[in-house]
């Protein structure tokens, strides 16, 4: 499996997004027409969401940023703007029909829905500014503080089975003693990097490993994961923001490899808790239904144009949200990846699940290509231009029912739809969305 994945990532260095590989035969490229893209993307770089909490936990004063806690930074905006331009270029090359005039798509051919936080709304705007500068395409979001589409469990709409959640987490975590042994080095590395030399600093690292589940099924981790996951994410964000290296993990993360090593507890939280199926299926089913609806052609509709006033039928649909939302959809689909120097299944700022629907012009059959793509740590830090020599790394979804083609791994639409529906639950099934 590792050998196959390594080969896939090497191929990805020659390809990008949904664009075909440059070595593919032109005739084969022309056979498959990209007619639809649905993208679920994480916001760009932000600071930590609660500086006071980090200060208290570690006994150190964490560096100040140029924006309030949790807001998209100017660096993050610039990165998402450039990423939007690059992605659209690859989709245009693959033939995405947007009926553009002077670089602006026809009305209704692009639709963006974002989570209601500042960083996700600003990310949606940055993407559109990069893709269609000067076109005035609006983003859309709920008028409320929370969105059922992205906060299903937190809002009490979804009700995971607590016993199943415990069981699935325990199967991964094992005993507290085993977890302590497994992550001993990760705890020691974090302690050395971010903890003050006082008796009361970083006491959470000494607490026992445990899991608490609320009555609504929301999971809260105890012990080293309680703050360790947030700290690991914050170190990654500091490096990605191009803060001085003396400020990244207080000078203890001088390069991308050292940053990745200090993210071990962050990766553990996702592997042990967030990526469990009971959590993911209840948290992600409402969003998955919209994704299925978006890439499934309506009977008798012109699939290259938005039809019947349904924004999800637009040729380009973008959901700008959070890493937890991507983790839920990824887990439901059984999609795993390993991008360079990131932990397994990591979702960096700007990380995106991209679902492309292709038409086989020879047979009339439709296919789905699913990829995950994100900037590397150094691409973020340097805001290096994205181009054929330095593209976004890409991981491809592979399945026995799919096949390799000139444009990537393509899955028959009905096969992919079955996979997408396999773990749906009824929580929020009839709930109105996009309000």
ZAMARGU-4260 file (C-alpha; in steps of 0.2 Angstrom, whole numbers, plus 5000, padded with zeros to 4 digits):
<rodrens>
0) 5000/5000/5000 | 5014/5012/5004 | 5023/5008/4988 | 5007/5012/4978 | 5004/5028/4988
5) 5022/5034/4985 | 5019/5031/4966 | 5003/5041/4966 | 5011/5056/4975 | 5026/5055/4962
10) 5013/5056/4948 | 5005/5070/4957 | 5021/5080/4955 | 5017/5080/4937 | 4999/5084/4938
15) 4988/5096/4948 | 4970/5097/4954 | 4959/5090/4941 | 4971/5094/4927 | 4977/5079/4916
20) 4995/5074/4917 | 5006/5082/4904 | 5012/5065/4898 | 4995/5059/4893 | 4991/5056/4875
25) 4980/5071/4868 | 4967/5060/4861 | 4964/5051/4878 | 4963/5068/4886 | 4950/5074/4874
30) 4940/5059/4877 | 4935/5064/4895 | 4926/5081/4897 | 4926/5089/4914 | 4908/5096/4916
35) 4906/5099/4935 | 4917/5102/4950 | 4911/5101/4968 | 4925/5107/4981 | 4925/5106/5000
40) 4939/5117/5006 | 4946/5122/5023 | 4949/5140/5026 | 4967/5148/5024 | 4979/5152/5038
45) 4973/5159/5054 | 4980/5162/5072 | 4975/5151/5086 | 4957/5153/5091 | 4961/5156/5110
50) 4977/5163/5114 | 4973/5165/5133 | 4970/5147/5134 | 4987/5142/5127 | 4995/5155/5138
55) 4987/5147/5153 | 4991/5129/5148 | 5009/5131/5144 | 5014/5145/5156 | 5021/5155/5141
60) 5015/5170/5132 | 5011/5165/5114 | 5016/5177/5100 | 5004/5190/5094 | 4997/5190/5076
65) 4991/5204/5065 | 4973/5199/5066 | 4961/5193/5081 | 4961/5175/5086 | 4953/5164/5073
70) 4953/5177/5059 | 4960/5174/5041 | 4976/5183/5040 | 4982/5194/5025 | 4995/5180/5022
75) 4981/5167/5022 | 4970/5178/5010 | 4984/5179/4998 | 4987/5161/4998 | 4969/5156/4995
80) 4968/5170/4981 | 4983/5162/4972 | 4976/5144/4975 | 4959/5149/4968 | 4968/5156/4952
85) 4978/5140/4950 | 4963/5128/4953 | 4953/5137/4940 | 4967/5136/4928 | 4968/5117/4929
90) 4949/5116/4928 | 4948/5127/4912 | 4962/5116/4905 | 4951/5101/4908 | 4936/5109/4900
95) 4925/5115/4914 | 4911/5124/4905 | 4908/5141/4914 | 4902/5150/4898 | 4914/5165/4902
100) 4914/5182/4895 | 4930/5192/4898 | 4935/5180/4911 | 4918/5181/4921 | 4907/5166/4921
105) 4889/5166/4915 | 4876/5171/4929 | 4873/5156/4940 | 4887/5145/4934 | 4897/5147/4950
110) 4890/5146/4968 | 4900/5147/4984 | 4892/5143/5002 | 4903/5146/5017 | 4902/5142/5035
115) 4898/5158/5045 | 4915/5162/5053 | 4925/5176/5047 | 4939/5165/5041 | 4928/5154/5030
120) 4919/5169/5023 | 4935/5178/5019 | 4942/5162/5012 | 4927/5161/5000 | 4930/5179/4995
125) 4948/5176/4992 | 4945/5160/4981 | 4933/5170/4970 | 4945/5185/4969 | 4958/5173/4963
130) 4947/5164/4951 | 4937/5178/4944 | 4945/5195/4948 | 4933/5210/4946 | 4918/5199/4942
135) 4908/5203/4958 | 4903/5185/4962 | 4895/5184/4979 | 4898/5171/4993 | 4883/5164/5002
140) 4881/5160/5020 | 4868/5158/5034 | 4862/5173/5043 | 4864/5163/5060 | 4879/5160/5071
145) 4879/5142/5067 | 4876/5132/5051 | 4867/5115/5052 | 4877/5110/5037 | 4894/5111/5046
150) 4889/5111/5064 | 4877/5096/5064 | 4883/5088/5080 | 4887/5104/5090 | 4869/5111/5086
155) 4861/5095/5093 | 4854/5090/5076 | 4864/5074/5075 | 4864/5061/5088 | 4878/5049/5087
160) 4876/5033/5098 | 4887/5036/5113 | 4891/5018/5115 | 4896/5016/5097 | 4907/5031/5099
165) 4915/5025/5115 | 4918/5008/5107 | 4926/5014/5091 | 4937/5026/5100 | 4943/5013/5112
170) 4947/5001/5098 | 4959/5014/5091 | 4965/5021/5108 | 4966/5005/5118 | 4970/5007/5136
175) 4976/5023/5144 | 4993/5015/5148 | 4995/5009/5129 | 4991/5027/5123 | 5003/5034/5136
180) 5017/5023/5129 | 5012/5026/5111 | 5013/5044/5112 | 5027/5046/5125 | 5039/5054/5113
185) 5026/5066/5106 | 5022/5072/5124 | 5040/5074/5128 | 5044/5084/5112 | 5029/5095/5115
190) 5034/5098/5133 | 5052/5103/5128 | 5046/5115/5114 | 5031/5125/5122 | 5031/5122/5141
195) 5038/5135/5154 | 5051/5128/5166 | 5039/5129/5181 | 5030/5115/5191 | 5012/5121/5185
200) 5015/5122/5166 | 5008/5110/5154 | 5000/5099/5168 | 4988/5093/5155 | 5002/5082/5147
205) 5002/5073/5164 | 4984/5069/5165 | 4977/5052/5160 | 4971/5049/5143 | 4952/5049/5143
210) 4937/5053/5132 | 4921/5062/5138 | 4905/5062/5127 | 4891/5075/5129 | 4873/5070/5129
215) 4872/5076/5111 | 4887/5065/5107 | 4900/5078/5105 | 4917/5071/5110 | 4929/5080/5121
220) 4946/5073/5124 | 4956/5074/5140 | 4974/5072/5145 | 4988/5076/5133 | 4975/5078/5118
225) 4965/5091/5127 | 4977/5105/5123 | 4991/5096/5114 | 4981/5095/5098 | 4977/5113/5097
230) 4996/5117/5101 | 5001/5106/5087 | 4989/5115/5075 | 4995/5132/5081 | 5013/5128/5078
235) 5009/5123/5060 | 4999/5139/5058 | 5014/5149/5064 | 5026/5141/5052 | 5013/5143/5038
240) 5010/5161/5042 | 5029/5165/5040 | 5031/5171/5058 | 5049/5172/5063 | 5057/5155/5066
245) 5061/5162/5084 | 5042/5162/5087 | 5037/5146/5079 | 5036/5134/5094 | 5047/5147/5103
250) 5061/5143/5092 | 5060/5124/5092 | 5053/5121/5075 | 5065/5127/5062 | 5059/5118/5047
255) 5044/5109/5040 | 5050/5092/5047 | 5051/5098/5065 | 5034/5106/5063 | 5027/5090/5057
260) 5035/5081/5072 | 5027/5093/5084 | 5010/5089/5076 | 5009/5071/5082 | 4996/5075/5095
265) 4985/5084/5083 | 4986/5070/5071 | 4982/5058/5085 | 4966/5067/5089 | 4960/5065/5072
270) 4965/5047/5070 | 4958/5042/5087 | 4942/5052/5088 | 4937/5063/5073 | 4940/5050/5060
275) 4929/5037/5068 | 4914/5032/5058 | 4900/5035/5070 | 4906/5053/5073 | 4909/5056/5055
280) 4892/5049/5048 | 4882/5059/5060 | 4892/5074/5058 | 4893/5073/5039 | 4877/5066/5032
285) 4868/5082/5030 | 4883/5089/5020 | 4886/5073/5011 | 4868/5073/5004 | 4871/5090/4997
290) 4887/5084/4989 | 4878/5069/4981 | 4864/5081/4975 | 4876/5093/4968 | 4886/5080/4957
295) 4871/5070/4952 | 4863/5077/4935 | 4845/5081/4936 | 4834/5070/4924 | 4833/5079/4907
300) 4843/5094/4913 | 4857/5102/4903 | 4872/5097/4914 | 4884/5111/4907 | 4872/5124/4914
305) 4863/5128/4930 | 4845/5122/4929 | 4829/5124/4939 | 4836/5138/4950 | 4845/5125/4960
310) 4862/5132/4965 | 4869/5115/4967 | 4867/5112/4949 | 4880/5125/4945 | 4895/5119/4935
315) 4906/5125/4950 | 4900/5123/4968 | 4912/5127/4982 | 4909/5124/5001 | 4921/5133/5012
320) 4922/5126/5029 | 4933/5118/5042 | 4945/5103/5043 | 4932/5094/5054 | 4920/5094/5039
325) 4932/5087/5027 | 4937/5074/5040 | 4919/5068/5041 | 4917/5067/5022 | 4934/5059/5020
330) 4930/5046/5033 | 4913/5042/5026 | 4921/5039/5009 | 4936/5029/5016 | 4948/5040/5007
335) 4966/5041/5015 | 4981/5051/5009 | 4998/5056/5014 | 5004/5073/5007 | 5023/5077/5009
340) 5029/5081/5027 | 5011/5081/5034 | 5004/5067/5046 | 4993/5054/5037 | 4976/5061/5033
345) 4981/5079/5038 | 4970/5093/5032 | 4981/5109/5031 | 4974/5126/5028 | 4967/5127/5011
350) 4966/5108/5010 | 4952/5103/4998 | 4942/5088/4993 | 4938/5090/4975 | 4925/5080/4966
355) 4926/5081/4947 | 4912/5074/4936 | 4918/5069/4919 | 4909/5064/4903 | 4916/5050/4892
360) 4913/5058/4875 | 4914/5041/4867 | 4902/5032/4877 | 4891/5045/4886 | 4895/5037/4903
365) 4899/5049/4918 | 4913/5047/4930 | 4919/5054/4946 | 4937/5059/4950 | 4940/5063/4969
370) 4956/5071/4975 | 4963/5079/4990 | 4975/5093/4988 | 4984/5106/4999 | 4999/5117/4999
375) 5015/5110/5008 | 5021/5119/5023 | 5035/5128/5014 | 5023/5132/5000 | 5012/5141/5013
380) 5027/5149/5022 | 5035/5156/5006 | 5018/5159/4997 | 5028/5152/4982 | 5019/5153/4965
385) 5009/5138/4960 | 5015/5132/4943 | 5019/5117/4933 | 5036/5116/4941 | 5029/5118/4959
390) 5011/5112/4959 | 4999/5108/4973 | 5003/5090/4979 | 4988/5079/4975 | 4982/5062/4982
395) 4969/5052/4972 | 4955/5041/4978 | 4957/5024/4972 | 4944/5010/4973 | 4942/4993/4965
400) 4927/4999/4955 | 4937/5013/4947 | 4950/5014/4934 | 4966/5024/4929 | 4964/5035/4914
405) 4973/5049/4906 | 4965/5062/4917 | 4967/5052/4933 | 4957/5038/4943 | 4939/5039/4937
410) 4925/5030/4946 | 4908/5027/4937 | 4896/5039/4944 | 4884/5025/4951 | 4899/5017/4960
415) 4904/5033/4968 | 4886/5037/4973 | 4885/5020/4981 | 4900/5024/4991 | 4894/5041/4996
420) 4877/5034/5002 | 4885/5019/5011 | 4886/5028/5028 | 4872/5040/5028 | 4861/5042/5043
425) 4844/5051/5045 | 4850/5065/5056 | 4843/5081/5049 | 4838/5072/5033 | 4823/5084/5030
430) 4831/5100/5037 | 4831/5115/5026 | 4848/5120/5021 | 4856/5136/5014 | 4846/5148/5024
</rodrens>
